[in-house]
């Protein structure tokens, strides 16, 4: 890793944290920066998951008081998240880099389309209703969402918020709290599998993690000054650019 690579990765980490805090979708930047720095696609995907994890944890802690109202019902969804993430991360480890590289542009297009549709997939607010968490339908949806999250992860938050809105009750903020908690579980399980599989680029991860933390903290400042729509279009443009890049170079 050259000094220029380290600078690129740190800056991308800052932007990743800020975009996640304001609009979501920072995974596109972290994954893209790692691949442009010469990291193989499977390793870039695994390393990107590790760099995102501190942000998932802090987002979950921000909703800590909300968990007291639904944590018992959420245990079944946590189990679905563990099983799905294990399966998704395991599937990733079965692919070699050339095979995964062929899938990447299609995954990026799907994730970018999902991210672009995000505002239309948000659950309708249900003021005055407590969260009722669980159910067989919710378990099945969460299991399949977690497989995707363990395998690739870009756009997972948008997908999960949409599926939770279909299967659970409660207002947007409580569903978002549940989504953040489950995303933390999915990321933690995937990280364990990736570390066990030896597919993490630790020097690059160590450079990016402080940048992500700084970007997440400064995201509040950015949110007050930059319209969220601009951030969303930046993420969409990056996703499409990376998809074209992989189609052309693959």
N, C-alpha and C positions, 0 to 999 in steps of 0.2 A: 504494500500500500504506500503510494507516494504522498508527499505533503499536499499536493494538489487534490488527490483523491480524498484525503482526510478533510480538507477544507470543504470540498463538494458535499461529502457525507454529513458533516456537521451542519452546514447551511440547510441541506435538505431535511435534516432532523428538526431544525428550528421551524421550517415551513410546514413540515408534517404535523408537529404539535400544534401550531397555530391554526392550521386548516381543520384539524380534528376538533379543536375547541370551538371554532366558529361555525363550520358547516359540515364537518365529517369528510371522509374520503382521503385522508392523508396517506393511507396505505399506498395509493397510486404513486406518490412522490417517493416514499422510502423504498419501495420495490424498484421503481424506475432508476433511482440514483444508484442503488446497489448493482443493478445489471449494467448500467452505463460505466460503472467502476470496474467492470470485468468479472463480477461474481456470477458463477453459473446460476441458471434460473431456480433450480430446486433450493440451493443454498441461499439465494437472495430472498426467496419466499419465506424460508424458515427464519432467517435473520431479521427480516422485516417484522415478523410476528413478535420476536423478542423485543425489538425497539418500541413496539406499540404498547407493550404490557403495562409500563408505569402509568400511561395515560388512562388505560382501562381501570386501574386500581384507584387512581385519584377521582375519576368520574363516579365510581361506585361509592367511595367514601362520602362524596358530596350529597348522596341520597341516603345516608345511613339511617336517619330517623324514619324514613318511609318504609324500610324493610321490616320494622316491627309489626306492621299491619298485614304482611302477607308471607313472611318467611317460611311458615310451616307449609303452606300450599306450594311454595316455590321449590321445595325439596325434590318433588317429582320432576320438575323441569331441569333442575340441576343434574339429576341422574341422566336425563335424556341428553343434556349438553355434554356430560362426561363421555357417555358411550358414543355419541355422534362425532365428537372431536377426536376421540381415539381412533375411530374408523377412518375419518377423513385424513388425519395426519399419517396413519399407517398406509393408506392408499398412495399418498404423495411419496413416501419412502420407497414404494415398490417401483416407481418410475425412474428411469435414468434421465439425465439432463436433456438429451435430444428429444425424448418422448414428451417430457413436460413442456419443452420449448414450443413444440407444435401446438399444444393446447393453450399456451399463454395468450396469444392474440385473441382467441375466441373467448377465453375467460375475461380478458380485459374489456372486450366489447360488451359482453353480458353484464359485467359489473358496472361499466360506465352507463349503460342504458338503465340499469336498476337505480344507480345514483341519480341520474337525471330525472327519473320518475319519482324520486323520493318524496317531494312535496305533495304528490298526489296519492301516495301510499300511506300517509300518516293516519293513524286511527282518529275517528271523530271524537271530540271531547265529550265526556259524560259527567258533567258537574254533579257533585253530590253523591256519586256512587263509589263505594269502596271497591278495591281490587278483589276480585274473586279469581284466584290463581289455581291452575291445575287442569284436570280433565284429560281424557284419552286423546281427544282431537288435538289439544294443545301439546300433549306429549309427543305425538307423531310429527307434528309440524316442527317442533323444536329439535327433534332428533335429526330430521333431514337438513334443517338450517345449520345445525352444528356440524354435520358432515362437510358441508360447504365451507364453514368457518375453519375447521381443522385442515382442510385441503388447501384453500387459497386465501380466503378471508376478506379480500377487497369488496366493499359494499355489504359486508355481513351485517353491520348495524342497521342499515336501511331495510334489508331483507327481514331481519328479526323483528324490527318494530312493526313491519307490515303484518307478519304472521302472528305476532302477539295481539295485534289489534283485531285479528280475525277470531282468535281463540280465547282471549281473556277479556275481562271487563275492567273498567276503571278509566280515569282521565289520562290524558297524554303524558303528564309528568310522572305519574306512578308507573305507567307502562315503560317509560323511558328509564326509570330507576331499575325496573326488572330487567330490561334489556342490557343495561350496563353491567349488572351483576352477572348475568348469564354469559355476556361477552368476556368477562374476566375469567370465568370458569373455563370457557372454550379455549381462550388463549393460553391459560396456565397448563391445561392438559396437552395442547399441541406443542408447547415449548418443551415439556418433559419428554415427549416422543422425539422431537427434533434433536434435543441434546443427546438423548440415548442413541439416536441414529447417527450422530456425529456430522450433522449437516448445517452447523452454525458457523458463520464467519465471525469469530469473537473479536478480533481487532476492529473490524468495521462496526460491529454492534456497540462496542465500548465507546467509539467515537460518536456514534449517532445518539445514544441514549441521553446524554446531557443536553444535546440540542433539542430533542423531543420534549424533555422536561422544561427547558427554557421557553420553547415555543408554546407549550400548553399553558404556562404561567402568563406569557405575554398575550395569549389569545384573547383575554378579556379586554386588553387595551386595543387590540386590532378590531374586536367586535364593535367597539364604540365608535370607530372611525371609518371602517371599510364596510360597505353594504354587503350583506351575506350573499346576495345574488352574484356579485363579482367573484367571491371566493368559490361559489359553486361552479361557475363557468370556467374558472381556472382549473379546477379538479377535472371537469369534463374534458377540457382541452388536453390536459396531461394524459388522461386515460386514452383518448383517441390517438394522440401522438405516439404513445407507447404501443398501441395495437398496430398502427401502421409500421412502426419501427420493427416489430417482431415479424410482421407479414413480409416486409421487404428483406430483412436480414436472415429470415428463417429459411 
